[in-house]
Amino acid sequence: MPNRVNVDLSIQPETRTFACRYQLTASFPTAQRSLAFNVNRKFRVTEVQGPHLLGYTDSLFYDAFQQDTLRRLTLRFAQPSRQQTVTVRYNGTTPFQTDSVLEFTAHANWLPTIPDQEYALVRYRLAVHIPAAYQVISTGPARRAANGTYVFTGQAPNIELTAVAARRFTTLGGRHAGVELYKANRPFNVRDSLLRTHALAIIAYQNRIIGRRAPIRRFRILLPGSNRNAFGLLDNAAVITYSDFDTRKPADLLILAHEISHKWWGWGTWNTYDNWLNEGFATYSGLLYLRATADTATFRQQLLKHRAAAAPAPPILQFDARKDMAQYRAVIYSKGTVVLADLHTRLGDEAFFRLLQATAAAHVNTTQAFLALVEQKTGRETRDWLAARLGS
């Protein structure tokens, strides 16, 4: 059963500040006397509460994976319990903002997270309060939107709870049209229409080869225009911040296909080598879509680039990004992609796509679990071959 999270977020656009109340009800397999949270060090923690809380310590530490200093709250409880409820209140400057867009997204590091459980699923209620001149969107429709309060509910990884605020959003595609685009403060243009058309085509293809057992039925693309990055979410959504994003360019089309596929590829632990199950799979899924559109030239060119990057990189198995972050993309993205391409060649389309579908449906989150699934679906010989490739 996922943990329960209740978030109450108040945004003040004029001062670019916010205040947040984050309440977690967490269940554990064994009784726990303590619990830790990582919190953005730039935020001011004003209160930590819990019915069994004795006290907490607040310290700074350097996270080598995120390459940033974080705040660690270590909570102590009066007695061990398999369930604890904790409330953290904090405030600060809006993490990502422009003149009239304020982002609280997966890359903004705006929520407390349990260490190494950043992507653990939670059942959430997110209430956002903002002056009436602003609108708020998330990865799904608001349950309630009135008098400057927006309420969203659902199930998603803790780190992916999303609120984007702007003075207005333009919408392309309705809730029942497959793909919805929400663009902050600007009208849609031809690039946006093509983006939606290409997203529909990508989803149709990836539903067939990856998501046959758990297809995408609706998808949201948020376009805040803040020009930082693009990222896909498990909750049938993607955030693309580039204001000049143009899917007529193979590179941008590849980004879109990569990010959409994160609907299935987001279960591996993000700060270990198991993250290749997210990023290696998403990278190769994007390349497969290019191949399906008959753009074999870009497919081959990109695969050659990944092979060149992967060749001198250390093995995926036991890779520790905290100790060798310089090699992270070469190992997790490029070597992961090359291993999957070689597995694809070994198995052929039919068997490989069946394996992708089984992997996505099983929410595989460790390399050992993937190896076990490979053995189950393709035999011991291929499993041993793959283990050797991952270890070299």
N, C-alpha and C positions, 0 to 999 in steps of 0.2 A: 504494500500500500504506500503510495507516495506521501511524503511529508506535506503538511498544509502550510500555506503562506498567505498572510493578509498584509497588504501594503497600502498605506495611506500617504499619498504624495501631494504636497502643496507647492505649486510653482508660482514665483513672482517674476514675470518676464521683465518688468521695468528695471528691477535691480539685478536680474539674472541670478537669482538665488532660489533655493528650495529648502523645504523641511520634509522629512520622511519618518514615518513610523512603520517599522518592519517587524512583524510578529511571525514567528516560526513555531509550529508544533511538530516536533520531530520524534519519530519512533526508531528504536534501535533493536538489533537482534539480542543484545545482552544489556543488562542494567548499566547505566553510565552515571558517573559522579561528576563529570566535567564535559564541557563542550567548547569548541573554538570557532571563532568567526574571523575571516579576513575582511577588512574594511578599507576603503580608499583612504589613504593617510591625509588627504586634503580636506576631508570632511571632519566636522566637529561632533563627536559623540556626546550627547547631552544626558542620556539616561539608558540604563540597562535594567530590565525588570524580569522577574519570574517568580512564580509561587513558591518555588523551592530554592531560590537563588541565595547563596551565602555571600557571594561577592565575585569580583572579577579583576583581572589584571589587564593593563593596556600597554602594549609594547610595540616598537617598530622593528621590522625585519626586512631584509632584502630578499626578494623572490627572484632567483636567477632565471627562472623560466619567463616570467613577465618582464624581467629586467627593470624592475621598479621596486621602490620601498613601499611596503604595505603596513597597515596597522593590524595587529593580532589581538583580539579580545579573547581571553581565556576565562571561561565561566566555571565556577565551582558551585555544586548543589549540596543541599543539606543531607540528602540521602540518595543512594543509587536508584535509578529508575529506568525503565525501558521506554518511557515517554517523558519529554520535557517541553514546556512551553516557555518561550523567551521573547521579550519585546525589546527592540533596540530603536532608540530615537536619535536622529542625527540631522545635521543641516550643512549647507555649504553653497558653493557656487555651482551653477549648472554645468555638468561635465562638458558637453558639446553644445555650442550655441553659435548662432549668427545673429544678425540684427533682429530677425523676426522668426527664427526657428530654434527650438530647444529640444535636444535629443536625450532621452534616457533609454539607451539601447544596450545590446549585449557587449559592445566594445567600449562602453562608457564607464564600466566598473562602478556602477552606482548602487549596487545592492550588496549587503553582507552575504558572504558565502562560507559554507563549511569547507575547510581545506580539502582538496582533492575530490570534492563532490559538487563542483561548480555546475556540472551538467546533469546532476541528479534531477529526475522529474519531480515536480511539485504540483499540487492542486492549488491554484491561486485565485485570489480576489485582489484586483488592483483598482483602487479608487484614486482618481486624479482630480485635483481642485485647481482651477486657473481662472483668471478674470474672463468675463463673458465675451470679450472681444477676440478671444482665442478659441481654436478648436483643437481637439486631441484625437489622434488615431493610434491604433495598436495593430497586432497581428490578426485580430478578429474584430467583429463588430462589437460596439459597446452594448452592454446589457441595459444601461441607462445613460442618458445624456440630457441633462437639464440644469439650468441655473449655474453653469460653470463647473459642474461635476460630471465626470465620466467614469463609469464602472465597467471593468472588463473582468471576465472570469475564464478559466480554462485549466489546461494541464500543459506544462512546458518545463524545460530545464530552468532551474532557479536563475541562472545568469541571463536567460533570454527574455525575461519579462520586459515589455517594451511600451514606451509612451513617447510619441513625437508630437510636439505642440507647434502650431503656427497660426497666423492670423486667418488663413483660409487654406483649404485643400481642394484641388480640382480632382475629380474622379473620372476614370475611364474604365468602362466595363462594370456591370452590376454584380451583385452578390451571387447570382445564379449563372453568370457568364463564364465561369471557369477561372479567369484571371482578372483581378482588379488592380489598377494602378492608382496610387494616391500621391499627388505632387504638391509640394508646399509652395504657396504664394506665387505660382507662375502658371500660365496656361500650358496645355499640352501642345506638342509639335509633332512633326512627321516622325522624328526619331522615337518618340514615346509610343506612337501607334505601331511602329515596326517592332519595338521592344515587346509590346503585348502580343503581337502576332507570332514573333519568334518564341516567346515564352509558352504560348499554347502548343506550338509544334514540339518544343523540347519536352514538355510535360507528357504529350501524347506518346512520344518515343520512349521516354524513360519509364513511363507507366508500363510499357510493354516489356522492356528488357530488365528492369529493376523492380518496379513496384506492382507487379501483377497481383501480389497477395495483399498489398496495402497501397492502393493507388492514390495519387493526388486528385481530389475532386474539386477543391477550391484552392486558390493561391493568391496571396497579396504581395505586391511589390511597392515598397515605400520609397519615395524619391524626395528626400529632404533638401538636396542640392548643396550640401555642405562640403563636397569635394575632398573626401578623406579615403574612403575604401568601399568595398562591397562585401556583404556576408549573407550567407543563407542560414535559415533557422529551421529547427525540427518542426516547428509549429506552422508548416505550410506557408512560409513567408520568406522574403528576402528584402534586405535594405541595400539600395544602390545609391550612393551619395554623389556620384560623379555627374555634374551638370551637362557634360558633353558626351555622355554614354551613347554609343551608336552601334547597334548590333549588325549593321552592314559591314563593320570591321570584324574580321575573324577573331581578333584578340578579345574584343568585347563580347562577341557571341560565345566564345569559349568561357569567359567569366560567368556569363548568365547561366550556361548549362552546368558549370561547376557548382554555382551557388544553389540552383534549384535542386540539384541532387543531394544536397545536405538535408533534405527532408528525410532521406534514408540513412545518410552517412553522418551520424553525429553522436554515436554511442560510445566510441572509444575514449578513454581517459585522456584529456587534452594535453596534460603536461608530462606524459610518458611516451615511450615509443609506440604504444597502442594508438596514438593519434594518427598513425598511418592508415588505420581503419577508417578514419574520417577524411583526411586530406588526400591520401594516395588514391582512395576509392573515388572521391569527388573529382580529382584531377583526371583520372582515366575515364570516368563517366562523361566528362566534358569532351574529351578527345573522341570518344565513341560517337557522340552526337555529330561532331564535325565529319567523321568518316561516313555517317549515315546520310549526311547532306551531299555526299560525293565530293567534299573538299578533302580529297586524299592528300593533296600537296601539303596543306597546313597540318593535317594529322601526322604525316611522316616527319615534317620539319620539327614540330613540337616534340614528338617522341624522340627524335635524335638529340634535341637539346636536353631532354631529361636523361637520356643515356649518358651524355657527356658529363652532366652534373653528378650523376649517380656513381660513375665509374671510380673516382677516388674517394668516395664517401665511406664512412664506417658502416658496418652491418646494421640493419634495423633492429634485430634482436639485441636487447640489453643496451641500446643507445640511450644515453642520459643527456637530454637537452640542457639540463641545468649546468652540466660541466662542459658542454661543447655547443653552445647556441649558434656559433658561426656555421655549423654543419646542419642546422635544423632543417632548412628547406631542402637541402640536397638529400637528406635521409628520408624525411617524412613525406615530402611531396614527390621528389624526383625518383628516389629509389623505390618508394611505394608504387609509383606509376609503372616503372619498368618491370617490377616483379609481377604486377597484374597483367601487363601486356604479354609477358612471356608465358604466364599461366594461361592466358587466353589462346595464345598460339598452340600451346600444348593440348588444350582441351577442345578447341574449335568453338564456333559460335553457340551451338545449341547447348552443349554441356556447360559452357562458361556462363551463359545467361541464366541457366537454371540455378547455378551456384550463386550468382548475384542475387537472384530473387530469394533464395533460401537464406542468404546472409542478411538481407534487408529485413525479411520477415522475422528472423530470430533476434533482431537487435543485438547482434554480436558486438561485444565490447572489449574483448581481449584477443590477442593473437593466438593464444592457446585454444580458445574456443573456436576461432576461425580454422585453425589446423584440424581440430576435431571434426568440424563440419565438412571440410575438404575430404577428409578420410571417409566420412559417412557417404558423401555424394559421389566421390570419384575414385576411392580406393587408397590403400596404404602406400602404394608406390608413389602416387602423386603427392600425397601428404608429406612423405619423406623428402621428395624432390623440393617441395615448397619450403620445408623447414631449412633445408640446406641453402636455398637461395636467400631466405631471410637472415641467415646467419653468416652470409659472406659479403 
